Amino acid sequence: MKRTWRLPDLVIRLALALLVAAVTVAAVPNGKPEDVGLSSERLQRITKVIQQYIDNKQISGAITVVARRGRIAHFETTGLMDIEQRTPLRKDAIFRMASMSKPVAGVAILMLVEEGKVRLTDPVSRFIPEFKNMKVAMEKPALVGAGGGGGQARQPDIYTVPANREITVRDLMTHTAGLVTNGPGAREAAKIAPRNSNATLASHIPRLGAVPLDFQPGTAWRYSGLEGIDTLGRIVEVASGLTFDQFLRQRIFDPLGMKDTSFYPADDKMPRVATLYSQTPEGLKRQETPAFLSRTLFSGGAGLWSTAEDYIQFAQMLVAGGELNGKRLLSPRTVDLMGSNHVGTLYSEVPPLGSKGMGFGLTVEVVMNPVEAGRRQSAGSFGWDGAFGTHFWVDRKEQLTGLLMIQQRLNSQLNRDFENAVMQAIVD
């Protein structure tokens, strides 16, 4: 029998259709390697590289993803997500992203820059007044005979001098601010502004204004693992009127379809979390989740958890010039700015992170000269790593993104081997 729709029925159906359209998420589609200029046979070398590291008991397992020209040509799991339980690594496994949170925080700041709410040249004190009159820590000359007698040498005492200028948003994004960078001033942070995992950015970050900087702003590149980028998170809150987690969810994760990315997985997602390991002389040893991964102190420096499927959406947005499937976060020119060198030779002068031929952009490292740097990516490629083994890069020249997800602290050799296996698969 033919049904006659009444007005209320039509209204309900229209509302449901609009709701479905509203929650439809962007996704990078799959594609055949040969259709995007990659060799299926050569891509298999990625698996061989990963298997070698598993066989040598350096990692438990890995997820590798390669996308080119807007399509995922390789998405593979190898090994285990839990050695003791013999649990195979699943494609939707959740990883602790650690410092791969930083480029996400960088995009958040750049979105506000485009809206005119933040300038890269703004002093941090514009948003956090406690940063107005910062000091720089200087080490006192060691006394003759200090630390003698066979005991452990005492760390030098410090005194402070006024900063030559205020630290800026750009300083924080490029790790040239000197804020808690493992120098003489950083030692005072534990006394002045101890990190409390139950705090919030609003309560913790203003206290950092009393911590002396490790060097004069803009004169050196020193990595600020947490506090520097966490301060950017607080700037996002002040400038946007949203908490940092709300801003990321509403402005980045939801538009990109990053449904499993957050500052802490929900309880029903915990079974999907890959086990964290560390290398020891006896092999891989299970590790507990570090306390700095907080449910309330939303760390742009190292706090996000994510999946390979989610993070490749973020990376693909960048390689496509700030847009993914009709969802535009940034303009192409702003992505270019993010992936440009902002620090001259400062980054290349601090191995092992930096090296000749490398630069540093806005929360990402940049390949300036692949030959000098000994890297396989194109000049202008940019990306970053996480302390627990995650790694990604964006190569806009080749329209390519590479993503490696593991959960072991490891040196950079696996990253270089993975990059080589990806780039040698390009055949056009």
Residue pairs with C-beta under 8 A, 6 or more apart in sequence:
5 13
25 254
25 255
25 256
25 257
25 259
26 255
26 256
26 257
26 313
26 324
26 325
26 326
26 327
27 257
27 313
27 325
28 67
28 70
28 71
28 72
28 312
28 313
28 316
28 324
29 70
29 71
29 72
30 71
30 72
30 73
30 75
31 69
31 70
31 71
31 72
31 73
32 40
32 73
33 39
33 40
33 43
33 73
33 74
33 425
34 40
35 71
36 68
36 69
36 71
36 73
37 68
37 69
37 426
37 427
37 428
38 66
38 68
38 73
38 74
38 425
38 426
38 427
39 425
39 426
39 427
42 424
42 425
42 427
43 66
43 73
43 74
43 421
43 425
45 421
45 424
45 425
46 64
46 66
46 74
46 76
46 418
46 421
46 422
46 425
47 64
47 76
47 78
48 421
49 414
49 417
49 418
49 421
50 59
50 62
50 64
50 78
50 79
50 418
51 78
51 79
53 59
53 62
53 414
54 60
54 61
54 62
54 78
54 79
57 283
57 284
58 279
58 284
58 408
58 410
58 414
59 79
59 277
59 284
59 389
59 406
59 408
59 410
59 414
60 79
60 80
60 81
60 82
60 83
60 89
60 275
60 277
60 284
60 406
60 407
60 408
61 77
61 78
61 79
61 80
61 81
61 88
61 89
61 274
61 406
62 77
62 78
62 79
62 89
62 404
62 405
62 406
63 75
63 76
63 77
63 78
63 89
63 91
63 93
63 308
63 403
63 404
63 405
63 406
64 74
64 75
64 76
64 78
64 402
64 403
64 404
64 405
64 418
65 72
65 74
65 75
65 76
65 308
65 312
65 401
65 402
65 403
65 405
66 72
66 73
66 74
66 75
66 400
66 401
66 402
66 403
66 422
66 425
67 73
67 312
67 315
67 316
67 319
67 400
67 401
68 398
68 399
68 400
68 401
68 426
69 399
70 316
70 320
70 399
72 312
74 425
75 91
75 308
75 309
77 88
77 89
77 90
77 91
77 93
78 89
79 88
79 89
80 86
80 87
80 88
80 89
81 87
81 88
81 89
81 90
81 93
81 274
81 275
81 407
82 274
82 275
83 275
83 277
83 284
83 286
84 275
84 286
89 274
90 272
91 307
91 308
91 309
92 260
92 272
92 307
92 309
93 272
93 273
93 274
93 307
93 308
93 405
94 260
94 265
94 269
94 272
94 273
94 274
94 305
94 306
94 307
95 273
95 274
95 305
95 306
95 307
95 308
95 388
95 390
95 405
95 406
95 407
96 276
96 289
96 293
96 305
96 386
96 388
96 407
97 302
97 304
97 305
97 306
97 311
97 386
97 388
97 390
98 302
98 386
98 387
98 388
98 390
99 225
99 301
99 302
99 384
99 385
99 386
99 387
100 304
100 306
100 311
100 384
100 385
100 386
100 390
100 391
100 392
101 229
101 299
101 300
101 301
101 302
101 303
101 304
101 386
102 229
102 300
102 301
102 302
102 363
102 364
102 384
103 314
103 318
103 363
103 364
103 383
103 384
104 248
104 252
104 300
104 304
104 314
105 229
105 232
105 233
105 236
105 300
105 301
105 363
106 173
106 229
106 232
106 338
106 362
106 363
106 364
107 252
107 314
107 318
107 329
107 330
107 338
108 232
108 233
108 236
108 244
108 247
108 248
108 251
108 252
108 300
109 118
109 169
109 173
109 232
109 235
109 236
109 362
110 330
110 334
110 337
110 338
110 362
111 251
111 252
111 329
111 330
112 118
112 236
112 239
112 240
113 119
113 120
113 334
114 330
114 331
114 334
117 239
117 240
118 127
118 169
118 235
118 239
119 169
120 168
120 169
120 170
120 173
120 362
121 168
121 169
121 170
122 168
122 169
123 131
123 132
123 166
123 167
123 168
124 131
124 166
124 167
124 168
124 169
124 171
124 172
124 177
124 231
124 235
125 131
125 132
125 166
125 209
127 234
127 235
127 238
127 239
128 205
128 206
128 209
128 231
128 234
128 235
128 238
129 206
129 209
130 206
130 207
130 208
130 209
130 210
131 166
131 167
131 208
131 209
131 231
132 166
132 209
133 162
133 163
134 163
134 166
134 167
134 209
134 212
134 213
135 160
135 161
135 162
135 163
135 212
135 213
136 160
136 161
136 162
136 163
136 178
136 185
136 212
136 213
136 214
136 215
136 216
137 158
137 159
137 160
137 183
137 184
137 185
137 187
137 188
137 212
137 213
137 214
138 158
138 159
138 160
138 161
138 184
139 156
139 157
139 158
139 184
140 156
140 157
140 158
140 159
141 156
142 156
146 153
146 154
147 153
147 154
155 187
156 184
158 184
158 185
158 187
158 188
158 212
160 212
163 213
163 216
163 217
164 216
164 217
165 217
165 218
166 217
167 177
167 178
167 179
167 213
167 217
168 177
168 217
169 232
169 235
170 176
170 342
170 362
171 177
171 217
171 218
172 179
172 224
172 228
172 229
172 231
172 232
173 229
173 232
173 342
173 362
173 363
174 221
174 342
174 343
174 360
174 361
174 362
175 181
175 221
175 222
175 223
175 224
175 228
175 360
176 217
176 218
176 219
176 220
176 221
176 222
176 343
176 346
177 213
177 217
177 224
177 228
178 185
178 213
178 214
178 215
178 216
178 217
178 220
178 222
179 208
179 211
179 213
179 214
179 224
179 227
179 228
179 231
180 186
180 189
180 208
180 211
180 214
180 224
180 225
180 226
180 227
180 228
181 214
181 215
181 222
181 223
181 224
181 228
182 214
182 222
182 223
183 214
183 215
183 222
184 212
184 214
185 211
185 212
185 213
185 214
186 211
186 214
188 211
188 212
189 208
189 211
189 227
192 207
192 210
192 211
193 204
193 207
193 208
193 210
193 211
195 204
195 226
195 292
195 297
196 204
196 297
197 291
197 292
197 293
197 294
197 296
197 297
198 294
198 296
198 297
199 294
199 296
199 297
200 296
200 297
200 298
201 230
201 233
201 234
201 237
201 243
201 244
201 297
201 298
202 234
202 237
204 230
204 297
205 227
205 230
205 231
205 233
205 234
206 234
208 227
208 231
211 227
214 222
215 222
220 346
220 350
221 343
221 346
221 347
221 349
221 350
221 354
221 360
222 350
223 353
224 301
225 301
225 302
225 387
226 292
226 299
226 301
226 302
227 301
228 301
229 299
229 300
229 301
229 302
229 363
230 297
230 299
230 300
230 301
232 300
233 244
233 298
233 299
233 300
234 244
236 242
236 244
236 247
236 300
237 243
237 244
237 247
240 247
242 250
243 298
244 298
244 300
245 262
245 263
245 298
249 262
251 329
252 258
252 314
252 329
253 259
253 261
253 262
253 310
255 324
255 327
255 329
256 310
256 313
256 314
256 317
256 324
256 327
256 329
257 310
257 313
258 306
258 310
258 311
258 313
258 314
259 310
260 269
260 272
260 305
260 306
260 307
260 309
260 310
261 304
261 305
261 306
261 307
261 310
261 311
262 304
262 305
263 293
263 294
263 295
263 298
263 299
263 303
263 304
263 305
264 293
264 294
264 295
264 305
265 272
265 273
265 305
273 305
274 405
274 407
275 286
275 407
276 286
276 287
276 288
276 289
276 388
276 407
276 408
277 284
277 285
277 286
277 287
277 407
277 408
278 284
278 285
278 287
278 408
278 409
279 285
279 408
279 409
279 410
284 408
292 299
292 302
292 303
293 299
293 302
293 303
293 305
294 303
297 303
302 386
302 387
308 403
308 405
311 390
311 392
311 403
311 405
312 401
312 403
313 324
315 383
315 392
315 394
315 401
315 403
316 324
316 401
317 323
317 324
317 327
317 329
317 330
318 335
318 338
318 339
318 394
318 396
318 401
319 394
319 395
319 396
319 399
319 400
319 401
321 330
321 331
321 332
321 335
321 396
322 328
322 329
322 330
322 331
322 332
322 334
322 335
323 329
323 330
330 338
335 396
337 361
337 362
338 361
338 362
338 363
338 364
338 382
339 361
339 364
339 366
339 380
339 381
339 382
339 394
339 396
340 359
340 361
340 366
341 347
341 359
341 360
341 361
341 366
341 368
342 359
342 360
342 361
342 362
343 359
343 360
344 359
346 354
346 360
347 353
347 354
347 358
347 359
347 360
347 365
348 354
348 355
348 356
348 357
348 358
348 359
348 368
352 412
353 365
354 360
354 365
355 373
355 374
356 369
356 372
356 373
357 367
357 368
357 369
357 370
357 371
357 372
357 373
357 374
357 375
358 365
358 366
358 367
358 368
358 373
358 375
359 365
359 366
359 368
360 366
361 382
363 384
364 382
364 383
364 384
365 382
365 383
365 384
366 380
366 381
366 382
367 373
367 375
367 377
367 378
367 379
367 380
367 381
367 382
368 379
369 379
370 376
370 377
370 378
370 379
374 416
375 381
375 416
375 419
376 416
376 419
376 420
376 422
376 423
376 424
377 393
377 395
377 419
377 423
378 395
378 397
378 398
379 397
380 395
380 396
380 397
381 393
381 394
381 395
381 396
381 397
382 393
382 394
383 391
383 392
383 393
383 394
384 391
384 392
385 391
385 412
385 415
387 409
388 406
388 407
388 408
388 409
389 404
389 405
389 406
389 407
389 408
389 409
389 410
389 414
390 404
390 405
390 406
391 402
391 403
391 404
391 414
391 415
391 418
392 401
392 402
392 403
392 404
393 401
393 402
393 419
394 400
394 401
395 401
395 402
398 426
400 422
400 426
402 418
402 419
402 422
404 414
404 415
404 418
406 414
